[in-house]
Amino acid sequence: MDTSTTYREIVKRIIIQYSKLRPSHGDIRLDPIFDETHDRYALMQVGWDRGRRVRGNLIYVTLQNGKVYIEYDGIEHGITQDLIVMGVSPPDIVLAFLPESELAASAGKL
């Protein structure tokens, strides 16, 4: 299995694991969204909490050029360590939500 296929499966497994969690309050659904054609993967939250509408991204990951780009990570402890534990090589993880000036500094800290 090539790296892209392996990384795609790892990202999907992690998002599915998080989608099974239930928020501690409110009536909120967690929906995994997979676009394998364009290699875009997300975990969306939608529902109601204390009379207010809740909606938005919790995770957004893209795959490009053999790397995993974390575009948005709203998980409390972050998904980077999950990716590494599941087999993604740290140099193949890009924290795309950081400005380029911080990106180089963080590269060695994964």
N, C-alpha and C positions, 0 to 999 in steps of 0.2 A: 504494500500500500504506500502511495507516495505521501510526502509531507502535507500537501494541501488537503488531501482526503483525510488524513489522520487528524490534522488540526481542526478541520470542519466537524468531524465527529466529536472531538473533545469539547469544542465550544458548545455544540448542541447538547451534549450530556450535562455540562455545567448549567446551562440555562434551564434545562428541564428539571434538574435538581432544585434550583432556586424557585421554579414555578410551583413546586409542591409545598412550599412554605406558606403559612397563613399569617398575615399581619396580625399584630396583637390586639388591634381594635378596628372597628369599622367593618363594612361589608365590601371588601376590596378583593378583586379577582386579579391573579397574575397570569398573563397570557404570553407564552413563548411565540415569537414571530421568526420564521426562518425563510429567507430568500436565497436558496442555494444557487440560483442562476447568476446572481450578482454578488454572492458571498456576503450577505448582510444578515446579522443575527441580533435579535433584540428580546428583551423581557419588558413587557408593558404592564403597568398597573392601572386598573380602572374600577371605579365603584364610588361608594359614599362613606364618609366618616364625619360624624357629628353634624349632620345636615349640610356638609360641603362636598362638592364633587371632587374626586381624586382621579387624576389621569396623568400619564406621562411615562417616560422611560425610566427603567431601573438599570438596565444594561444595554449598551449598543456596541457591537463588535463587528469589524469588517476584516476580511481576509484579502490580502493583496501582496503579490510578489513573494509568496512563501512566508509571509509574516502575519501575525495576529495583531491588529490595531484595536486597542481599547479606546473607542471614541468617547464613551461615557460609562462611568461606573458609579452607580448610586447605592451599591451594596456596602453595608457598614464597614466590613473589614477588607473590602475589595476582592476582585476576582483574580488578580495576578497570581497569587500563591496557589489558587485552585488550578490555574492553567499549568503552572510548573509541576505541581504534584501529579497531574494527569499526563504529563509527558511533553509539554511544549517547552522547547529550549528557550531559556531566558533571553538570549540575543534575538530571538524571533518574536519577542513581545515588544510592541511599540505603545507607549502611553501617549496616544495621540491627543488627549485632552490637556496635555501640558504644552506651554509655549516652547518653541524650538530652543530658546535659551536655557530652559530647564531640562529639556529632553536629553541633551548630551550629558548633563550632570547626573541624571537619574539612571542612565544606561548601565552603569556598573553596580547599581544598588539593588537590582532585582534579584 
